[in-house]
Amino acid sequence: MRDHSSGKDIYCKVDEFLKTEGLEWKNCCGICTDDGARAITGKNICFKSFFQGAHYDHITFTHCLIHREALAAKKLAPELNDVLQDAVAAKKLAPELNDVLQDAVKIINFIKSHALNSRLFSNLCKDTDSNYTTLLLHAEVRWLSRGQSLRRLWLLKDEIEIFLTERKCELAAFFQNDLWLSKLCYLSDIFAKLNDLNLSLQGKNCDIFTSNDKIESFIKKINIWKNHLKALETQFRTYFILNIDFKKVAWIQKPFWIGLSEIDHLPLKAQEEFAELSSDSNLKLQFPKKPLTEFWIGTRTEFPTIADMALNVLLPFNTTYLCEVTFSALTHIKTQYRSSLKNVEEVLRPAVSNIPPRFNLLCNKKQAHPSH
């Protein structure tokens, strides 16, 4: 269509083509279109209504199932839509995904829309021995492009971050945001599943029954995933029941942002020390720079009561991490190249200890050449 594309214009164009080619409407059994616009599938003055009004009621009108699946996939949560838009272009996504989607589009366009950027990024990927050297542009509602674009963006996220940082582009900040990256990863995975569905709907011998079966099976898979996630949540709720009221110990994690009314369950001495500690501007500056345990150990001299209460919560082991580290170190020490290994404890202790050896002191205590 070179000018107007109303339903009547489209019908006249198709009718003219059939007459030119010597074809007849009565021999047509079905029409399939990949466009769901009003001019095609509207109610009154669309292409469909014109050929049905011409007494061609025997013709079955079908909106492409693959196109419909692509449109359904666009209805994402807005927060994921934003990730996808940052990497590719998308329109009608759920609000919570919209920002992520928009960011993804911006990133891809920043690199792909400039020949110089595209070449420099390709050279960077080659220098880092990446499996891919280019990003993929996204074409709206074109079967597999969205999933492939997001997948490539995710696989090259490290290289993209380096490139954007070198170019001093503000988009590099997205790759330092764990929440944004998790949404991008989710979009990449879910669109990989949608791509598999798209591919299964294609083929010469794919009739309406086969396509319907594929769509129904995918809907059942969605219900399976949903039930699995609910069961997983239940399992986590069952196993991770801790004997700690975190509301009552929140002052340990946020001592400078907790009000005195939230620690009224503590002994009077502890409340007084906490009031003094939370008002200390120097400690407030040190707090973000130190691990939580180290911070409270450092305050033990000046605020012994409140510090001991905090350490009683922090010091108990919450995992068997140290045991696992010790086993790994022992496996590394006991190799086949050691003919014998005596005093395992003496070798294992420095391997897992966090205390750095004081080499100067050790050397000073050793007499290299004793006198005779």
C-alpha positions as CSV (number, residue, x, y, z in Angstrom):
1,M,0.0,0.0,0.0
2,R,1.6,3.3,-1.2
3,D,-1.0,5.7,0.3
4,H,-4.2,5.0,2.2
5,S,-4.6,1.7,3.9
6,S,-8.2,1.5,5.1
7,G,-10.1,-1.7,5.2
8,K,-11.7,-0.9,1.9
9,D,-8.4,0.0,0.3
10,I,-6.9,-3.3,1.4
11,Y,-9.8,-5.3,0.2
12,C,-9.8,-3.6,-3.2
13,K,-6.1,-4.2,-3.6
14,V,-6.4,-7.9,-2.8
15,D,-9.5,-8.2,-5.0
16,E,-7.6,-6.5,-7.9
17,F,-4.6,-8.9,-7.4
18,L,-6.8,-12.0,-7.5
19,K,-8.5,-10.8,-10.7
20,T,-5.2,-10.0,-12.3
21,E,-3.8,-13.5,-11.5
22,G,-7.0,-15.2,-12.6
23,L,-8.0,-16.4,-9.1
24,E,-11.5,-16.5,-7.7
25,W,-12.7,-15.8,-4.2
26,K,-14.9,-18.9,-4.2
27,N,-11.8,-21.1,-4.3
28,C,-10.4,-19.4,-1.2
29,C,-10.9,-21.3,2.0
30,G,-9.0,-19.2,4.5
31,I,-7.1,-16.0,5.1
32,C,-4.3,-15.6,7.7
33,T,-2.9,-12.2,8.6
34,D,-0.1,-11.2,10.9
35,D,-1.7,-7.8,11.6
36,G,-4.4,-7.2,14.2
37,A,-5.0,-3.6,13.3
38,R,-8.5,-2.2,13.0
39,A,-8.2,-1.9,9.3
40,I,-7.8,-5.7,9.1
41,T,-9.8,-7.1,12.0
42,G,-12.1,-4.3,13.1
43,K,-15.9,-4.5,13.5
44,N,-17.5,-2.5,10.7
45,I,-15.3,-1.1,8.0
46,C,-12.3,-3.4,8.1
47,F,-10.9,-5.7,5.5
48,K,-12.6,-8.7,7.1
49,S,-16.1,-7.1,7.0
50,F,-15.7,-6.2,3.3
51,F,-14.9,-9.6,2.0
52,Q,-17.6,-11.2,4.3
53,G,-20.1,-8.6,3.0
54,A,-19.3,-9.7,-0.5
55,H,-20.9,-13.1,0.5
56,Y,-17.6,-14.9,1.1
57,D,-18.8,-16.4,4.4
58,H,-17.2,-19.7,3.6
59,I,-13.7,-18.2,4.1
60,T,-12.1,-18.7,7.5
61,F,-10.3,-15.6,8.8
62,T,-7.3,-16.2,11.1
63,H,-5.0,-13.9,13.0
64,C,-1.5,-15.5,13.0
65,L,-1.0,-17.4,16.2
66,I,2.6,-16.6,16.3
67,H,1.8,-12.9,16.1
68,R,-0.8,-13.3,18.8
69,E,1.7,-15.1,21.0
70,A,4.2,-12.2,20.5
71,L,1.5,-9.7,21.5
72,A,0.6,-11.7,24.6
73,A,4.3,-11.8,25.6
74,K,4.5,-8.0,25.5
75,K,2.2,-7.8,28.5
76,L,5.0,-8.0,31.0
77,A,5.2,-6.5,34.5
78,P,6.2,-2.8,34.2
79,E,9.5,-3.2,36.1
80,L,10.7,-5.8,33.6
81,N,9.4,-3.8,30.7
82,D,11.8,-1.1,31.7
83,V,14.7,-3.5,31.5
84,L,13.7,-4.7,28.1
85,Q,13.1,-1.2,26.8
86,D,16.7,-0.3,27.9
87,A,17.9,-3.1,25.8
88,V,15.3,-3.2,23.0
89,A,12.1,-1.4,22.0
90,A,8.8,-2.4,23.4
91,K,5.4,-0.8,23.9
92,K,2.6,-2.5,25.8
93,L,4.4,-4.2,28.7
94,A,3.2,-4.4,32.2
95,P,4.1,-1.3,34.2
96,E,6.7,-2.8,36.6
97,L,8.8,-4.2,33.7
98,N,8.6,-1.1,31.5
99,D,11.6,0.8,32.9
100,V,13.9,-2.2,32.6
101,L,12.9,-2.8,29.1
102,Q,13.4,0.8,28.0
103,D,16.9,0.8,29.6
104,A,17.8,-2.2,27.6
105,V,16.8,-0.6,24.3
106,K,18.9,2.5,25.1
107,I,21.9,0.4,25.8
108,I,21.6,-1.6,22.5
109,N,20.8,1.5,20.5
110,F,23.8,3.4,22.0
111,I,26.2,0.8,20.7
112,K,24.4,-0.3,17.5
113,S,23.2,3.0,16.1
114,H,26.8,4.4,15.8
115,A,29.2,2.6,13.4
116,L,32.2,3.7,15.5
117,N,30.7,2.5,18.8
118,S,29.8,-0.8,17.1
119,R,33.3,-1.3,15.8
120,L,35.0,-0.3,19.1
121,F,32.7,-2.7,21.0
122,S,33.4,-5.5,18.6
123,N,37.2,-5.0,19.1
124,L,36.7,-5.0,22.9
125,C,34.8,-8.3,22.7
126,K,37.6,-9.8,20.5
127,D,40.3,-8.6,23.0
128,T,38.4,-10.3,25.9
129,D,37.9,-13.5,23.9
130,S,34.1,-13.3,24.2
131,N,31.9,-15.8,22.4
132,Y,30.1,-13.0,20.6
133,T,31.3,-9.7,19.2
134,T,28.1,-7.8,18.4
135,L,24.7,-7.0,19.9
136,L,21.5,-7.8,18.1
137,L,18.9,-5.1,17.3
138,H,15.3,-5.7,18.3
139,A,12.4,-5.6,15.8
140,E,9.0,-5.1,17.4
141,V,6.8,-8.1,17.2
142,R,9.2,-10.0,14.9
143,W,9.1,-13.5,16.2
144,L,12.5,-14.2,17.8
145,S,14.3,-10.9,17.8
146,R,13.3,-9.8,21.3
147,G,14.5,-12.9,23.1
148,Q,17.7,-13.1,21.1
149,S,18.5,-9.4,21.7
150,L,18.1,-9.8,25.5
151,R,20.0,-13.1,25.5
152,R,23.0,-11.5,23.7
153,L,22.8,-8.4,26.0
154,W,22.9,-10.6,29.1
155,L,25.8,-12.7,27.8
156,L,27.9,-9.6,27.0
157,K,27.0,-7.7,30.1
158,D,30.6,-7.5,31.4
159,E,32.0,-6.3,28.1
160,I,29.1,-3.8,27.8
161,E,29.8,-2.4,31.2
162,I,33.5,-2.0,30.4
163,F,32.7,-0.3,27.1
164,L,30.1,2.1,28.5
165,T,32.4,3.0,31.4
166,E,35.3,3.8,29.1
167,R,32.9,6.0,27.0
168,K,31.7,7.7,30.3
169,C,28.1,6.8,29.4
170,E,25.6,7.0,32.2
171,L,24.0,3.8,31.0
172,A,26.9,1.9,32.6
173,A,25.3,2.4,36.0
174,F,22.6,-0.1,35.1
175,F,25.2,-2.9,35.2
176,Q,26.1,-2.1,38.8
177,N,22.5,-2.4,39.9
178,D,21.9,-5.9,41.1
179,L,18.1,-5.5,41.0
180,W,18.2,-4.3,37.4
181,L,20.5,-7.2,36.4
182,S,18.1,-9.7,38.0
183,K,15.2,-8.4,36.0
184,L,17.2,-8.4,32.8
185,C,18.2,-12.0,33.6
186,Y,14.6,-12.9,34.1
187,L,13.5,-11.3,30.9
188,S,16.3,-13.2,29.0
189,D,15.1,-16.5,30.5
190,I,11.4,-16.0,30.0
191,F,11.8,-14.8,26.4
192,A,14.0,-17.9,25.7
193,K,10.9,-20.0,26.6
194,L,8.7,-17.8,24.4
195,N,11.2,-18.3,21.5
196,D,10.9,-22.0,21.9
197,L,7.2,-21.7,21.6
198,N,7.5,-19.4,18.6
199,L,9.7,-22.0,16.8
200,S,7.3,-24.8,17.6
201,L,4.5,-22.8,15.9
202,Q,6.4,-22.6,12.7
203,G,6.7,-25.2,9.9
204,K,5.0,-26.2,6.7
205,N,2.8,-28.9,8.3
206,C,1.7,-26.9,11.3
207,D,-2.1,-26.9,11.2
208,I,-4.6,-25.1,13.5
209,F,-4.9,-28.2,15.7
210,T,-1.1,-28.5,16.2
211,S,-0.8,-24.8,16.9
212,N,-3.6,-24.9,19.5
213,D,-2.0,-27.9,21.2
214,K,1.3,-26.0,21.5
215,I,-0.4,-22.9,23.0
216,E,-2.4,-25.0,25.5
217,S,0.7,-26.9,26.5
218,F,2.6,-23.7,27.1
219,I,-0.3,-22.3,29.3
220,K,-0.1,-25.6,31.3
221,K,3.7,-25.1,31.7
222,I,3.0,-21.6,33.1
223,N,0.7,-23.1,35.7
224,I,3.3,-25.7,36.6
225,W,6.0,-23.0,37.1
226,K,3.6,-21.0,39.2
227,N,2.7,-24.0,41.4
228,H,6.4,-24.9,41.7
229,L,7.3,-21.4,42.9
230,K,4.5,-21.4,45.4
231,A,5.7,-24.8,46.7
232,L,9.2,-23.5,46.8
233,E,8.0,-20.5,48.9
234,T,6.3,-22.8,51.3
235,Q,9.4,-24.9,51.7
236,F,11.5,-21.8,52.5
237,R,8.9,-20.6,55.0
238,T,9.0,-24.1,56.6
239,Y,12.8,-24.5,56.9
240,F,13.9,-20.9,57.5
241,I,12.1,-20.3,60.8
242,L,14.6,-18.5,63.0
243,N,14.3,-18.1,66.8
244,I,15.0,-14.4,66.6
245,D,12.6,-11.5,66.5
246,F,14.4,-9.3,64.0
247,K,12.3,-6.3,64.8
248,K,13.7,-6.3,68.4
249,V,17.3,-6.6,67.2
250,A,17.1,-4.2,64.2
251,W,19.1,-1.7,66.3
252,I,22.2,-3.9,65.8
253,Q,22.1,-3.5,62.0
254,K,20.9,0.1,61.9
255,P,22.1,1.8,65.2
256,F,22.0,5.3,63.7
257,W,18.6,5.0,62.1
258,I,16.6,3.4,65.0
259,G,14.5,5.6,67.4
260,L,14.7,5.1,71.2
261,S,11.1,4.0,71.2
262,E,12.2,0.8,69.3
263,I,14.6,-0.3,72.0
264,D,12.4,0.2,75.1
265,H,12.6,-3.6,75.6
266,L,16.3,-3.3,76.4
267,P,17.7,-2.8,80.0
268,L,18.0,0.8,81.1
269,K,21.8,0.7,81.0
270,A,21.8,-0.5,77.4
271,Q,19.3,2.2,76.4
272,E,21.5,4.9,77.9
273,E,24.6,3.6,76.1
274,F,22.6,3.3,72.8
275,A,21.4,6.9,73.1
276,E,25.0,8.0,73.5
277,L,26.3,5.8,70.7
278,S,23.7,6.8,68.2
279,S,24.5,10.5,68.8
280,D,28.2,10.0,68.1
281,S,28.9,11.6,64.7
282,N,32.4,10.0,64.4
283,L,31.0,6.5,64.9
284,K,28.3,7.2,62.4
285,L,31.0,8.0,59.8
286,Q,32.9,4.8,60.6
287,F,29.8,2.6,60.5
288,P,29.4,2.1,56.7
289,K,33.2,1.5,56.3
290,K,33.4,-1.5,58.7
291,P,31.8,-5.0,58.8
292,L,29.0,-5.1,61.4
293,T,30.9,-7.4,63.8
294,E,34.0,-5.3,63.6
295,F,32.1,-2.1,64.3
296,W,30.5,-3.5,67.5
297,I,33.8,-5.0,68.7
298,G,35.4,-1.5,68.3
299,T,32.7,0.1,70.5
300,R,33.0,-2.5,73.3
301,T,35.4,-0.5,75.4
302,E,33.2,2.6,75.5
303,F,29.8,1.0,75.4
304,P,30.3,-2.5,76.9
305,T,26.7,-3.3,77.7
306,I,25.1,-2.6,74.4
307,A,28.1,-3.9,72.5
308,D,28.0,-7.3,74.3
309,M,24.3,-7.6,73.6
310,A,25.0,-7.0,69.9
311,L,27.9,-9.4,69.8
312,N,25.8,-12.2,71.4
313,V,23.6,-12.0,68.3
314,L,26.3,-11.6,65.7
315,L,29.1,-14.0,66.8
316,P,27.2,-17.4,66.8
317,F,27.8,-19.2,63.4
318,N,24.8,-19.2,61.1
319,T,26.4,-21.6,58.6
320,T,29.1,-24.3,58.4
321,Y,31.1,-22.2,56.0
322,L,34.3,-22.4,58.0
323,C,34.1,-26.2,58.1
324,E,33.6,-26.3,54.3
325,V,36.6,-24.0,53.8
326,T,38.7,-26.2,56.0
327,F,37.8,-29.4,54.0
328,S,38.5,-27.6,50.8
329,A,41.9,-26.4,52.1
330,L,42.7,-29.9,53.3
331,T,41.9,-31.4,49.9
332,H,44.2,-28.8,48.2
333,I,47.0,-29.6,50.7
334,K,46.8,-33.4,50.4
335,T,47.7,-33.9,46.8
336,Q,49.2,-36.9,45.1
337,Y,52.5,-35.0,44.8
338,R,53.1,-35.1,48.5
339,S,55.1,-38.1,49.5
340,S,54.1,-37.7,53.1
341,L,52.2,-35.3,55.3
342,K,52.9,-34.9,59.0
343,N,51.4,-32.4,61.4
344,V,48.4,-31.6,59.2
345,E,47.1,-29.1,61.8
346,E,50.3,-27.0,61.5
347,V,49.8,-26.8,57.7
348,L,46.0,-26.3,57.8
349,R,45.9,-23.6,60.4
350,P,47.6,-20.8,58.3
351,A,45.6,-21.9,55.3
352,V,42.3,-21.1,56.9
353,S,43.3,-18.4,59.3
354,N,42.4,-14.7,58.7
355,I,45.3,-13.5,60.8
356,P,48.2,-12.5,58.5
357,P,51.6,-13.9,59.5
358,R,54.1,-11.4,61.0
359,F,57.1,-12.5,59.0
360,N,59.4,-9.9,60.4
361,L,58.8,-11.0,64.0
362,L,59.2,-14.7,63.0
363,C,62.5,-14.0,61.2
364,N,63.8,-12.0,64.1
365,K,63.1,-14.8,66.5
366,K,65.1,-17.3,64.4
367,Q,68.9,-17.4,64.6
368,A,70.1,-18.2,61.1
369,H,73.8,-19.0,61.9
370,P,74.3,-20.0,65.5
371,S,77.7,-19.5,67.1
372,H,79.9,-22.5,67.8
